[in-house]
Structures are given as structure tokens and as C-alpha cells.
Amino acid sequence: MRPTLAGLVASAASYGKSTITDETRRQHEREFAKFARWGAEYSLASCPTTPETVMLYLAALADGNVRVEWVTRGGEKVVRQRPLKVGTIEGAYVRLVQALRARGQDWPQAHPGIAKVMKGIRVRLGTKKRRAAPLEIGDLTKALASMRDSRVRAIRRETT
């Protein structure tokens, strides 16, 4: 049986919504809510918004001028306002862009002003690069031997 056009549209919409998990969608919404609360304090529109407003928001995150509130699993209300690290700010920006796009706002892939503000945040706050110790041959040999031994034991258990 051939599906109807409405059925095809519903199917495509369902697949389109399945590109991210519900938890990821909730994270986007939480970031947007935080942005909207911050913007309301300054009478700035949250959606549609402008790149200039987002630049101000990113700077406010870096300076610790964004208030965050949440309730713990135990029901305790927590309020925090502190400067964020570069990686956290970058994640906040990505989540905010996704939330804006989900609301139908056409958002540029890269905006020169936002890129410049983010570069300044990286320079001023710095980013620590952690370098992992190199894997030595001896360590690799031990790990492989351990894996082989555990696999042999599992095979023996299955056959007995």
C-alpha cells in the first residue's frame, strides 16, 4: 500500500526530530532559558536575537555576570554566579545556537564578531592543554595480555 503525502510528511518529521536525544534537546532548552533570563535583565530580545546580543552574553559568561539557578534532586534551590571556563562557554554557545535554530531563527554558521569575542575570551582566560603521557610498549603489552587472558577465561566458562 502506498503511503499518503501526510504520512510521508509525518515520517520525515519524526526522523528529523530523532537527530538528537531528548536529553540533548533539554540541554539546549536550559541554555536558551538561561540566555532569555539574562537578556530580560537588560531588556534584550531572546528570540529573535542578534549576534551582538549573543556576543554580550558570551562576555557575561566569561566575566561571571550570568546568574544560574536550579533545584537539586533533593529539592534544594541552588544559585550560582561565577566566571565560566572557555570550554563551558563554547558549549553554551553551541547549545544556544541549536535552541535558536529549533525556534526557526536563521543563525549564521560563523559570525565574525562572535568569533572575535570567543578568541578574546580564549586569550584572556587561557586554555590549559593537558597532555597525556605516551603509551609505553610495556604497558600496551600488559593491557593486551590482560585482555587476552580475560577472553580465554570467558571462552572456558562458555564451554564448560
KOLNUTI-900219 format. One record per atom (N, C-alpha, C, O, CB): residue in one letter; x negated, y, z negated. Coordinates in pm, whole numbers, padded with zeros to 5 digits, always signed. Glycine has a CB too. Example, Ala and Ser with C-alpha at 12.3 -4.5 7.8 and 13.67 -1.06 7.14 Angstrom:
a-01319-00569-00780/a-01230-00450-00780/a-01320-00330-00780/a-01424-00332-00846/a-01131-00447-00905/s-01285-00225-00708/s-01367-00106-00714/s-01290+00003-00787/s-01341+00114-00804/s-01408-00060-00572/
END
This chain:
m-00084-00118+00000/m+00000+00000+00000/m-00088+00125+00000/m-00187+00133-00074/m+00095+00000-00122/r-00054+00216+00079/r-00131+00338+00094/r-00092+00438-00015/r+00027+00462-00037/r-00108+00400+00235/p-00193+00498-00087/p-00160+00593-00194/p-00107+00723-00137/p-00136+00760-00023/p-00283+00620-00282/t-00029+00792-00218/t+00024+00922-00176/t-00086+01026-00191/t-00188+01003-00257/t+00150+00961-00261/l-00064+01141-00130/l-00160+01251-00142/l-00171+01295-00287/l-00281+01323-00335/l-00117+01370-00052/a-00059+01300-00359/a-00060+01338-00500/a-00142+01237-00582/a-00214+01275-00675/a+00086+01347-00555/g-00129+01110-00546/g-00206+01007-00615/g-00356+01023-00591/g-00436+01003-00682/g-00162+00869-00570/l-00394+01059-00469/l-00534+01083-00437/l-00589+01203-00514/l-00701+01200-00565/l-00551+01106-00286/v-00508+01308-00523/v-00548+01428-00596/v-00568+01394-00743/v-00667+01435-00804/v-00443+01541-00580/a-00475+01320-00801/a-00486+01280-00941/a-00610+01195-00965/a-00679+01211-01065/a-00360+01204-00986/s-00637+01104-00873/s-00755+01019-00885/s-00884+01100-00878/s-00975+01079-00958/s-00754+00912-00775/a-00891+01193-00784/a-01010+01277-00770/a-01028+01364-00895/a-01141+01381-00942/a-00999+01366-00645/a-00919+01418-00948/a-00927+01500-01069/a-00976+01416-01186/a-01055+01464-01268/a-00790+01562-01103/s-00930+01293-01195/s-00973+01204-01302/s-01124+01176-01294/s-01195+01180-01395/s-00895+01071-01296/y-01172+01149-01172/y-01316+01128-01155/y-01394+01255-01186/y-01502+01248-01246/y-01347+01082-01012/g-01341+01369-01147/g-01408+01496-01175/g-01422+01522-01323/g-01524+01576-01366/g-01333+01609-01110/k-01322+01486-01401/k-01329+01505-01546/k-01423+01404-01612/k-01471+01427-01723/k-01189+01494-01607/s-01448+01295-01545/s-01532+01189-01602/s-01682+01216-01586/s-01763+01131-01623/s-01499+01058-01538/t-01719+01331-01532/t-01861+01357-01511/t-01934+01386-01640/t-02057+01372-01646/t-01880+01472-01416/i-01862+01426-01745/i-01924+01447-01876/i-01838+01380-01982/i-01718+01359-01963/i-01941+01599-01906/t-01901+01347-02093/t-01827+01281-02201/t-01744+01383-02278/t-01765+01504-02268/t-01924+01208-02296/d-01650+01331-02354/d-01566+01418-02437/d-01651+01495-02537/d-01625+01612-02564/d-01459+01337-02510/e-01753+01430-02593/e-01840+01497-02690/e-01916+01612-02625/e-01929+01719-02685/e-01939+01396-02752/t-01965+01592-02505/t-02034+01699-02433/t-01938+01815-02408/t-01975+01931-02424/t-02093+01648-02300/r-01817+01783-02369/r-01715+01886-02346/r-01689+01964-02475/r-01675+02087-02472/r-01584+01824-02294/r-01681+01894-02588/r-01660+01961-02718/r-01778+02052-02751/r-01758+02161-02805/r-01640+01858-02830/q-01899+02008-02721/q-02017+02093-02745/q-02010+02220-02662/q-02042+02328-02711/q-02147+02016-02714/h-01968+02209-02538/h-01952+02327-02452/h-01849+02422-02512/h-01870+02543-02516/h-01910+02285-02308/e-01739+02366-02559/e-01632+02448-02616/e-01677+02516-02746/e-01643+02631-02770/e-01508+02362-02643/r-01752+02445-02829/r-01803+02506-02953/r-01897+02622-02921/r-01892+02726-02987/r-01877+02402-03039/e-01982+02604-02821/e-02073+02713-02783/e-01994+02832-02730/e-02026+02946-02762/e-02174+02665-02678/f-01892+02805-02649/f-01813+02915-02597/f-01740+02988-02711/f-01732+03111-02712/f-01711+02864-02493/a-01687+02913-02807/a-01617+02974-02920/a-01712+03064-03000/a-01674+03173-03042/a-01557+02866-03013/k-01834+03018-03019/k-01934+03098-03090/k-01964+03226-03012/k-01973+03335-03070/k-02064+03017-03111/f-01980+03213-02880/f-02005+03327-02793/f-01887+03425-02798/f-01907+03546-02809/f-02030+03280-02648/a-01765+03372-02791/a-01646+03458-02791/a-01633+03533-02924/a-01598+03651-02924/a-01519+03373-02766/r-01660+03465-03038/r-01654+03533-03168/r-01759+03644-03176/r-01730+03755-03222/r-01676+03433-03284/w-01879+03614-03130/w-01986+03715-03130/w-01946+03833-03041/w-01960+03948-03082/w-02121+03653-03081/g-01897+03805-02922/g-01858+03911-02829/g-01746+03997-02883/g-01744+04119-02862/g-01817+03851-02697/a-01651+03935-02954/a-01539+04011-03010/a-01587+04114-03112/a-01527+04220-03126/a-01437+03916-03075/e-01695+04082-03183/e-01750+04177-03280/e-01796+04306-03212/e-01798+04412-03275/e-01868+04114-03356/y-01833+04297-03085/y-01883+04412-03010/y-01785+04456-02901/y-01819+04538-02815/y-02018+04379-02947/s-01664+04402-02905/s-01561+04432-02804/s-01609+04398-02662/s-01584+04473-02568/s-01520+04580-02811/l-01679+04286-02649/l-01727+04239-02519/l-01640+04123-02472/l-01605+04035-02551/l-01877+04195-02528/a-01606+04123-02346/a-01522+04017-02289/a-01601+03887-02283/a-01719+03885-02248/a-01470+04057-02147/s-01532+03778-02318/s-01600+03648-02316/s-01573+03572-02187/s-01659+03496-02141/s-01556+03563-02435/c-01455+03590-02128/c-01426+03522-02003/c-01317+03599-01929/c-01205+03606-01979/c-01382+03376-02026/p-01346+03657-01816/p-01477+03650-01754/p-01577+03740-01828/p-01540+03840-01890/p-01469+03691-01606/t-01701+03700-01818/t-01807+03778-01881/t-01907+03820-01774/t-01892+03787-01657/t-01877+03698-01994/t-02009+03891-01817/t-02111+03937-01723/t-02246+03883-01764/t-02266+03847-01881/t-02115+04092-01716/p-02340+03875-01671/p-02476+03832-01708/p-02537+03924-01815/p-02615+03879-01899/p-02565+03830-01583/e-02501+04052-01811/e-02556+04145-01910/e-02509+04108-02051/e-02587+04117-02146/e-02515+04289-01877/t-02384+04068-02064/t-02333+04025-02195/t-02405+03899-02241/t-02440+03887-02358/t-02180+04001-02189/v-02426+03807-02150/v-02498+03683-02185/v-02641+03714-02226/v-02694+03651-02317/v-02496+03584-02066/m-02705+03810-02158/m-02842+03850-02197/m-02844+03901-02340/m-02933+03867-02418/m-02897+03959-02101/l-02745+03983-02376/l-02736+04034-02512/l-02716+03920-02612/l-02776+03920-02720/l-02621+04136-02524/y-02633+03824-02575/y-02606+03709-02662/y-02732+03626-02685/y-02762+03588-02799/y-02496+03621-02600/l-02807+03600-02579/l-02931+03523-02593/l-03030+03595-02684/l-03096+03532-02767/l-02994+03498-02456/a-03041+03727-02668/a-03129+03806-02755/a-03080+03800-02899/a-03160+03792-02992/a-03138+03952-02706/a-02948+03805-02918/a-02892+03798-03053/a-02921+03663-03117/a-02949+03656-03237/a-02741+03824-03049/l-02915+03554-03038/l-02951+03422-03090/l-03097+03420-03135/l-03129+03365-03241/l-02926+03313-02984/a-03183+03479-03055/a-03326+03480-03087/a-03355+03563-03211/a-03443+03530-03290/a-03406+03535-02969/d-03280+03672-03229/d-03302+03761-03343/d-03228+03717-03469/d-03248+03775-03576/d-03260+03900-03307/g-03143+03616-03456/g-03067+03571-03573/g-02946+03656-03601/g-02905+03669-03716/g-03155+03569-03693/n-02888+03714-03498/n-02773+03802-03515/n-02641+03738-03473/n-02545+03809-03443/n-02794+03927-03438/v-02637+03606-03471/v-02513+03536-03438/v-02477+03450-03559/v-02555+03366-03604/v-02528+03449-03307/r-02357+03473-03607/r-02308+03400-03726/r-02242+03271-03681/r-02160+03271-03589/r-02208+03488-03809/v-02277+03161-03746/v-02222+03030-03712/v-02151+02976-03835/v-02206+02977-03945/v-02334+02931-03663/e-02030+02930-03815/e-01951+02873-03925/e-01903+02734-03886/e-01869+02709-03770/e-01830+02965-03960/w-01901+02644-03984/w-01845+02512-03961/w-01807+02449-04094/w-01846+02498-04200/w-01944+02421-03884/v-01732+02342-04087/v-01688+02270-04205/v-01754+02133-04201/v-01746+02063-04100/v-01531+02260-04213/t-01818+02094-04311/t-01884+01964-04316/t-01781+01853-04326/t-01662+01879-04345/t-01981+01958-04436/r-01825+01731-04313/r-01734+01617-04326/r-01671+01614-04464/r-01559+01565-04481/r-01808+01486-04298/g-01743+01666-04562/g-01690+01671-04698/g-01595+01786-04721/g-01544+01803-04832/g-01803+01680-04795/g-01569+01867-04618/g-01476+01977-04630/g-01538+02107-04678/g-01466+02204-04703/g-01367+01939-04722/e-01670+02111-04690/e-01738+02231-04737/e-01761+02327-04619/e-01809+02286-04513/e-01873+02195-04805/k-01726+02455-04640/k-01748+02554-04536/k-01892+02603-04542/k-01942+02638-04649/k-01648+02673-04551/v-01958+02604-04427/v-02097+02646-04418/v-02105+02765-04322/v-02045+02764-04214/v-02190+02529-04370/v-02179+02868-04363/v-02202+02985-04278/v-02352+03003-04266/v-02424+03005-04366/v-02133+03114-04337/r-02400+03015-04144/r-02543+03030-04123/r-02568+03138-04018/r-02498+03147-03917/r-02607+02897-04079/q-02667+03218-04045/q-02707+03322-03950/q-02859+03332-03959/q-02913+03389-04053/q-02637+03460-03980/r-02926+03277-03858/r-03073+03277-03859/r-03124+03275-03715/r-03052+03234-03624/r-03129+03156-03938/p-03247+03319-03695/p-03305+03311-03560/p-03315+03166-03515/p-03345+03076-03594/p-03446+03378-03557/l-03288+03144-03389/l-03296+03009-03334/l-03426+02990-03257/l-03490+03086-03214/l-03175+02981-03242/k-03463+02864-03241/k-03582+02830-03164/k-03551+02834-03014/k-03435+02830-02973/k-03636+02691-03204/v-03656+02842-02935/v-03641+02856-02790/v-03557+02743-02732/v-03465+02768-02654/v-03779+02859-02723/g-03587+02620-02767/g-03513+02506-02711/g-03365+02511-02746/g-03281+02473-02664/g-03573+02377-02761/t-03333+02556-02865/t-03194+02567-02908/t-03123+02676-02828/t-03007+02659-02790/t-03185+02596-03059/i-03192+02786-02803/i-03134+02895-02724/i-03112+02850-02579/i-03008+02880-02520/i-03226+03020-02727/e-03208+02778-02524/e-03193+02727-02387/e-03073+02633-02378/e-02995+02639-02282/e-03321+02654-02340/g-03057+02546-02477/g-02942+02456-02479/g-02812+02531-02491/g-02713+02496-02427/g-02956+02357-02592/a-02811+02636-02575/a-02691+02717-02592/a-02652+02782-02460/a-02534+02788-02426/a-02713+02825-02701/y-02749+02829-02387/y-02721+02893-02258/y-02661+02793-02159/y-02563+02825-02090/y-02850+02954-02199/v-02717+02675-02152/v-02665+02572-02061/v-02522+02536-02098/v-02436+02525-02011/v-02755+02446-02063/r-02496+02516-02228/r-02360+02482-02272/r-02263+02595-02242/r-02149+02570-02200/r-02359+02449-02422/l-02306+02719-02262/l-02220+02834-02235/l-02186+02843-02086/l-02071+02867-02051/l-02288+02963-02281/v-02284+02825-02001/v-02260+02830-01855/v-02159+02722-01816/v-02068+02748-01737/v-02393+02812-01776/q-02176+02602-01869/q-02083+02494-01836/q-01941+02527-01881/q-01845+02500-01810/q-02129+02362-01899/a-01929+02586-01999/a-01796+02625-02051/a-01734+02734-01963/a-01614+02730-01936/a-01807+02674-02197/l-01814+02829-01919/l-01763+02935-01832/l-01717+02878-01698/l-01612+02916-01647/l-01870+03044-01808/r-01795+02789-01644/r-01758+02726-01516/r-01630+02644-01531/r-01546+02642-01441/r-01873+02638-01463/a-01616+02575-01645/a-01495+02496-01669/a-01373+02586-01675/a-01262+02541-01646/a-01508+02416-01799/r-01391+02711-01713/r-01281+02808-01718/r-01259+02877-01583/r-01176+02967-01572/r-01309+02912-01825/g-01334+02835-01482/g-01315+02889-01349/g-01399+03010-01316/g-01381+03070-01210/g-01175+02922-01331/q-01490+03049-01405/q-01574+03164-01374/q-01690+03118-01287/q-01764+03026-01322/q-01626+03232-01502/d-01705+03184-01174/d-01816+03155-01084/d-01942+03210-01150/d-01954+03331-01169/d-01794+03216-00941/w-02035+03124-01183/w-02156+03166-01252/w-02277+03137-01164/w-02289+03027-01111/w-02170+03095-01390/p-02367+03234-01149/p-02484+03213-01062/p-02576+03103-01118/p-02588+03085-01239/p-02564+03343-01047/q-02638+03032-01028/q-02731+02926-01068/q-02845+02984-01151/q-02885+02927-01252/q-02786+02852-00945/a-02896+03096-01107/a-03004+03164-01180/a-02984+03313-01164/a-02964+03363-01053/a-03147+03119-01128/h-02990+03383-01274/h-02975+03528-01270/h-03109+03589-01312/h-03162+03552-01416/h-02858+03578-01364/p-03164+03682-01233/p-03298+03735-01265/p-03306+03802-01402/p-03409+03792-01469/p-03338+03835-01159/g-03200+03870-01443/g-03202+03934-01574/g-03206+03834-01688/g-03279+03851-01785/g-03081+04024-01590/i-03127+03728-01675/i-03125+03624-01779/i-03259+03551-01781/i-03311+03522-01888/i-03009+03523-01754/a-03314+03523-01663/a-03445+03457-01657/a-03551+03543-01725/a-03638+03490-01795/a-03485+03430-01511/k-03544+03673-01706/k-03641+03764-01766/k-03627+03768-01918/k-03727+03766-01990/k-03625+03905-01708/v-03503+03773-01967/v-03480+03771-02112/v-03530+03640-02172/v-03595+03641-02276/v-03330+03791-02144/m-03500+03528-02106/m-03545+03398-02158/m-03697+03389-02157/m-03756+03333-02250/m-03486+03283-02074/k-03761+03443-02055/k-03907+03442-02052/k-03962+03525-02168/k-04058+03484-02233/k-03960+03497-01917/g-03902+03640-02194/g-03945+03722-02306/g-03925+03652-02440/g-04009+03664-02529/g-03869+03853-02307/i-03815+03579-02454/i-03790+03502-02577/i-03898+03396-02593/i-03950+03377-02703/i-03649+03437-02575/r-03930+03326-02484/r-04035+03223-02491/r-04169+03283-02530/r-04242+03226-02611/r-04048+03151-02356/v-04201+03399-02473/v-04330+03463-02503/v-04334+03508-02649/v-04431+03484-02720/v-04355+03583-02408/r-04227+03574-02693/r-04226+03629-02828/r-04216+03521-02935/r-04287+03526-03035/r-04112+03726-02842/l-04127+03426-02915/l-04109+03322-03016/l-04210+03210-03002/l-04244+03143-03100/l-03969+03266-03008/g-04259+03191-02882/g-04354+03084-02857/g-04286+02949-02855/g-04179+02929-02911/g-04463+03085-02962/t-04351+02859-02790/t-04303+02721-02787/t-04419+02631-02821/t-04524+02635-02757/t-04241+02685-02647/k-04399+02551-02923/k-04504+02457-02962/k-04495+02335-02872/k-04390+02274-02857/k-04491+02416-03112/k-04606+02303-02813/k-04611+02184-02730/k-04675+02073-02812/k-04792+02082-02852/k-04690+02210-02597/r-04597+01970-02836/r-04650+01857-02910/r-04711+01760-02812/r-04649+01722-02713/r-04541+01788-02996/r-04830+01722-02839/r-04897+01628-02751/r-04908+01495-02824/r-04965+01487-02933/r-05036+01681-02706/a-04855+01394-02763/a-04860+01261-02822/a-05000+01204-02806/a-05069+01232-02708/a-04755+01168-02759/a-05039+01124-02903/a-05168+01057-02894/a-05163+00957-02778/a-05059+00896-02753/a-05203+00985-03029/p-05274+00940-02709/p-05274+00845-02597/p-05255+00702-02647/p-05297+00668-02757/p-05404+00856-02516/l-05192+00620-02566/l-05172+00480-02599/l-05302+00405-02569/l-05349+00402-02456/l-05052+00420-02520/e-05358+00345-02672/e-05482+00269-02658/e-05451+00128-02606/e-05342+00076-02630/e-05559+00261-02792/i-05544+00069-02536/i-05526-00065-02479/i-05496-00166-02590/i-05410-00253-02573/i-05652-00109-02399/g-05564-00155-02702/g-05542-00248-02813/g-05399-00240-02865/g-05337-00343-02893/g-05639-00219-02927/d-05348-00118-02878/d-05210-00100-02924/d-05111-00159-02825/d-05014-00223-02864/d-05180+00049-02947/l-05136-00138-02696/l-05049-00192-02593/l-05050-00344-02596/l-04946-00408-02583/l-05092-00140-02456/t-05167-00402-02613/t-05180-00548-02618/t-05100-00604-02736/t-05030-00704-02722/t-05329-00589-02629/k-05111-00540-02853/k-05036-00584-02972/k-04885-00575-02947/k-04810-00666-02982/k-05074-00500-03095/a-04842-00464-02887/a-04699-00447-02862/a-04647-00553-02766/a-04541-00610-02789/a-04672-00307-02805/l-04722-00579-02660/l-04679-00681-02564/l-04679-00820-02626/l-04589-00900-02599/l-04770-00679-02441/a-04778-00849-02709/a-04784-00979-02775/a-04665-00996-02869/a-04606-01104-02876/a-04917-00995-02853/s-04630-00890-02940/s-04516-00894-03031/s-04387-00918-02954/s-04302-00996-02997/s-04507-00764-03111/m-04373-00851-02841/m-04254-00870-02759/m-04247-01013-02706/m-04141-01075-02706/m-04252-00770-02642/r-04361-01064-02660/r-04366-01199-02606/r-04331-01299-02716/r-04251-01390-02693/r-04506-01230-02547/d-04389-01283-02836/d-04362-01375-02947/d-04216-01373-02988/d-04158-01478-03014/d-04450-01339-03066/s-04155-01255-02993/s-04014-01248-03033/s-03926-01309-02925/s-03824-01371-02958/s-03972-01102-03059/r-03961-01295-02799/r-03884-01354-02690/r-03895-01507-02694/r-03796-01577-02673/r-03932-01300-02554/v-04015-01557-02722/v-04035-01703-02731/v-03950-01758-02846/v-03886-01863-02831/v-04185-01738-02753/r-03948-01689-02961/r-03868-01735-03074/r-03719-01734-03038/r-03646-01825-03077/r-03894-01647-03198/a-03675-01632-02965/a-03534-01623-02927/a-03497-01738-02831/a-03388-01795-02842/a-03504-01486-02860/i-03585-01771-02741/i-03559-01881-02646/i-03552-02012-02723/i-03466-02096-02696/i-03671-01889-02537/r-03644-02029-02821/r-03640-02153-02901/r-03510-02166-02978/r-03453-02274-02987/r-03759-02158-02999/r-03462-02054-03034/r-03336-02057-03109/r-03220-02094-03016/r-03130-02167-03055/r-03309-01920-03177/e-03223-02042-02893/e-03115-02070-02799/e-03113-02217-02757/e-03005-02272-02733/e-03127-01981-02676/t-03228-02281-02749/t-03235-02418-02700/t-03215-02520-02811/t-03193-02638-02784/t-03367-02442-02631/t-03223-02477-02936/t-03206-02575-03045/t-03067-02573-03101/t-03036-02649-03192/t-03303-02549-03156/
END
